[in-house]
Amino acid sequence: MEEKKQMEEKKMMGQEMLNEVIKYVKATYETMTDNLIKVQEQGEKILKESVQKTKDLQVDGEKVLNEFIENAKKGRTEFKKMMDDGFKKVEDMIKK
C-alpha cells in the first residue's frame, strides 16, 4: 500500500515538473515571437519610408511592399496559431 502511494507521488511530481518545463518553453517561445514581431515591424517601417523617399519606386514599390508585409503578417499569424494550438494539445495531454 505504501509503495503504491509513493509511486503516485512520484508520478504527480513528474507531471508537475513536465508542466513547469512546458510553461517555461511556452514563455520562451512567446518572448521570442514578440521580439521577432517587433523586429519585423521595424523593418517594415524602414522599408516603407525608403520606398516613399524614392519617387521612381513609389507606385509599384509601395504596392509590392504592402503585399509582402501582408503576406508576412499572415504567415506569422498562422505560425503563431499553429504553435499555440500545439502547446494547448500538449498541456491537455499532460492533464489527463
QUIDA-V865426 format. One record per helix or strand of 2 or more residues. SS is the DSSP state (H for helix, E for strand). FROM is the first residue (numbers start at 0). TO is the last residue. If there is no record, write none. Layout:
BEGIN
SS|FROM|TO  SS|FROM|TO
END
This chain:
BEGIN
H|1|52  H|54|94
END
